[in-house]
């Protein structure tokens, strides 16, 4: 696990320079290595190999041992690409020169991918371990009712990490980003739905608002926060936080804590904003143009084996949505499903997506 973290930190340095392109993590005998994918065009027929599975996922999202055990179990090779945002993922999946078998989009993008005819319809008879997924979680899903195109992987949200060595008095909500005394020592994620979602929820609105008036109010609030942050950053914030160059960061708990040394963790307060915010259910999908669908099904079924899923939940320190896996987990998650009561699942914005994208572009463009 330490080795995968070390390699991921190296990877993120590459990503900061090439964030618009997928980055490849390829399995080799002695561990995991990373390559920036800079080749111009790769023909799809190159990927027609029953012994290779091409995965497209977030960084830090599956421990090395889980991938290695799958490879050994089925005598195959996993080629692993990462993306830094759902928007980046969607763009690369649409590119006919790119090929993946299984991807891990958030719920709202499951719907978008399905609406664009990019996903294979799921045959749940090939996923025996689907029965292990919490029925209450399945009932909350609107973006893909009946799981016709997706199988839930993880549930969670973004929160705020504070280094208590430098910040001792603060409210546990998004108002911390209004503090001018912390100017230059904070970051917000470079993620449209997360940042605008937290602003909307802070104002008492839905993260899936259909009101342009509410969206504009959220924009004005984010612009206030922008005055005090170093940057909107989805790539290097956890490393800078670990180096104590930043005191307050908005992000995913797993990214943050995997970057910290053990002795640093006692000084870190990670909290979920008390007003609530956006919540995600990241899912596994099979791409329609996959030529290795049977191996893709085996991979998804393998992920939800209770003992396998428990390793993932322990590694990420996220709540388990696999009920049987809870019997095998060893670590306490950073927060529980019950802690997410005030949080709202991000849904497909439909016709409001354009308004959100324009608003986000204006926020990023506006000079402080």
N, C-alpha and C positions, 0 to 999 in steps of 0.2 A: 504493500500500500504506500510505503514511503517512496518507493521507486516511481510509482505512477504519479505521485504528487510532484516529485522532482522533474519528471519529464513533462508534466502538464505546465509547470512554471516556465520551462524552456519554450514550450509550445505557445504560451500566451505572449511571449516576447515576439514570436513570429507573427502571431495573429494581429498584434497591434499595427504591424506594417501592411498586412494583407487581409484586412477584415472583410473585404467584399468577396473573397474567394473561399471555397471550402478548403479545409486543411486536413490532410490525411494522417491518420494514426495507423500504422501497419504493424501487424503482429509478426514477431520474429522469435527465434528459439530462445534468445537470452532476455527477452522483455519486450518493451514497447518503444517504438521509435516514431518520430514524427517527420513528415515532409510537407513543405508548402507546395501545394499543387499549382504549378505555373505553366504546365503544358497547355497548348492552345486547344487542341481538339482530340478527344479520345473516342474512337468508334465504339458503339454499344456492343457490337459482337465480341469485342475483346473480353467483355465481362460474362459471357455465357460459359460459366464454369461451375459445375455442380458442387465443387469442393471449396468455393469461395462465397462468402456472404458479405455484401457491402452495406454497412450501417451508417446512417447520418443522424448525429445526436449532438446534444450539448456537451461542452467540456465538463469534466469532473463528475460524470453522471452514472458511470458503471465502474466498479472496481476491477482492476486488472485480473484478479483471480477468477472472477465470474466469466470473463471472456475466455481466459485460458482453459478453464474447465469445460466450457462449451466446445471449444476447438478439439480438446482431447476426447471428449465423449463421442463426437460425431466424426472425428478425423478430418476436420475442415480448417480453413483459414478465414478469420474475420478481418476485413479491411474497414477501418473505422475513420469516418470523416466527422469533423465538428462544425457547427455553426454558432454564431454569437447572438442571433436574434431570429424570431419567427419570420420577419420580413426578409432577412438574408437567406433563410432556409427556403422560403417559398420561391424567391427569385432563382435560386440555384436548381431547385427541382424542376422548374419550368424550362430551364435551359436544356435543349435537346442534346447537348454535348456531355451532360452530366448523367451519371447512372448510380442509383442506389436501390437496394432491395427493401430495407426497413428504415423508416424515419420516425422521429420522436417529436412531433409538433405539439404545441399547446392546443387546448380545446377549440378555441376560436379558429385556429388555422386548420384543424381537422375538417371543420365545416367548409372552409374556403377551398382546401385541396379537393374535397369531395365534389363541391360544386363546379370545380374546373376539370372534373373527370380525370383526376390524376391518381386516384386510389382504387385498389382492388377491393371488391366487396368481401368481407370477412366470412369465412366458413367456420363457425364456432365449434363445429363437431371435430375440427382438427386441433382445437385448443382445449384439451381436457381440464387444464388448470384454471380456466376461466371461472370455474365454480368456486374458487378460493377468494374471488374479489368481493369485497364488502358490498352487500346488496343496497345498503343505504347510500353509498357513494354512487352506485350505478343509477339509482333513482333520481339523483340530483342532476344527472347529465341531460342537458337540453341540446347541446351542439351536435350530438350523434345518438339520438334515442335508439335504444335496442342494440347499440354498438354494432351497427351495420358495417362501419368502416374502420373502427378503432378499438383498441384494447387498452384500458387505463394502465398507466405505469406508475406515476407518482402524483401525489396531491401536495400542494404547498402554497407558499406566498413569499413575497419579499418583505424584509424587515429592516430595522436600523441597528447597526452595531456601533457602540460607543466605547472608546478607550477611557476607562475611568481614571487612569493615571493623569489625564489631561482635562477631562470634563467630569465634574462631580455633581452638578446641579442641573437637572433638565427635566422637561416634561416628556412623557413617553408617547409622543405623537409627532406628526410631521412639522409641528411648529419649531422644532429644533433647527430647521433649515432657514428660519427667519432670523436667527441669531447672528448679528454682525460681529460679535466678539469671536466667533468661530470661522469668520471669513477666510477662505483660502485653505481650510483644513477639512473640507467636506466634499463629498461627491454624491450625485444622484445617478442611478442607472441610465444608460443611453437606451431606453426602452419606452416607446410611446405609450403602450397600454399600461405599464406599471406606473410610470410617473403621473400620467394624466388620471389614471384610475385612483391613485392615492389622493390626488388633489380633489377629484370629484367626491370621493368618500369623505374627506376631511370637511368639505362644504355641505355634507349631508345629502349628496346626490348618488345616483346609481353609477357604477363604473361602466355600465352599458347604456349611458344616457342617449336619448334620441332628441335632446334639446340643444340647439346651437347656442342658446343663451347660457345654459349651464356650462357648456363646453368652453365658452369664452371666459366665464368666471374662473374656471379651472386654469385656463391659460394665464390669466393675470396673476393668479396665485403662484403658479410655477415660475413666472418671470420674477416674482419677488424672491423665491428660493434661489433662482439662478444668480442673483446678485452676490450670494455668499458662498457659492460652490466653486471649486476649482474647474470642474468639468462635468458633463454627462459622460459617464464611463462605464462600459460593460466588460472591459477587457483587463485592465491593470489595477483596478481599485483595491482588490483584496491583497495584492502584493504590496502596494503603497501603504495600506493600512497596517500590514504586518511589519513594515519597516518603520512605522510610527511617523510617517510623513503626513498621514491623514488621521484625524481623531474621530470622525463620524462618517460612516458610509451607509448608503442604501444598497441592499443587495440580497442575494440568496445566502442563507446561513451556511450551506454546504461549501460554497465558494470561499466564504470568509474563514471558516474554521479550519478548512483543509490547508490554508495558507499560513496559519499561525503555528508557532512553536508551542509545545505543551505548556511551558512555563508562562507564556503570554496569556493563555486562555482565562486565567482567574481574574484578569483585569478587564475583561471584555463583557459588556452587557449587551446581549442581543435581544431586542424586544419587537413585538408586533404592535404597530400603532393602535392605540385604544379605540380609535374611531372606526377601525376596520380598514379594508382596502380591497384590491383585486386579488383573486385567488385563481390558481391554475390547476388543471388536471392535465398533465402531460401524458400523451398516449403513444402507443406503438401502432404504426400503420404499414401496410404493404403497398409499395408503389405499383401502379398498374403495369408499367413497363418492365417490372422485375422479371427476369428469366429464371429465377431460382426460388419460386414461391414455396415449394415444399420445405426447403431449408429455412425459409423465413418463418413459416408456421412452427417449425421445430424450435427456433430461437425464441419466439414469443411464448410458446408453451413452457420452455425451459425457464424463462425469466420468472414465471409465476409458480414454479415449484417452491413450496414453502421454505425449504432450507436455503434455496438460492436467493429468493426475494429477501429473506431475513438478512443475508449478508449485505445486500444492496442498501436496505433500510438502515442497518447499523453503520455502514460506511458513510452514508449521506446524513445520518442523524435526522431523518425525516419520518413523519408518521406513516405507519404501514397501512395501505389500503387492501392488503392481502390478509384476511382474517386468520388463516392457518399459520402464516409466517410469524404472527405475534407470539406464537408458542416457542419460536426459535430465536427471537431477537435477544441480544445481550446488552445493548446500549439504550439509554433513554433518548428519545428524540428531543430536538431543541424546542419543539412545541408539539401539541397534540391536535388531533382533528377537532376536539372540543374547543380549543383555543381559536379556531377559525369561524366561530359562530357568527361574528359580525362581518365576515369577509364574503365576497360575492364572486362567483365564477365568471371569468371573462367569456363572453359569448361572441359569436360572429356579429359584427356591427352592421352588416348589410349596407344600406345606402348611406349610413353615417360614417362609413370607413373613410371616405374622401374628406369629410369635414375634420375627422381626427388627424388624418395625414397632413392636411393643410395647416392645421393648428400646430402640430408638432414641428413641421418644417419652419413655421414662423418663430417658434420658440428657439430652435437651434440656430436660426439665422440672425435673430435679433442681437445686436451688440449690447453688451452690458452697459 
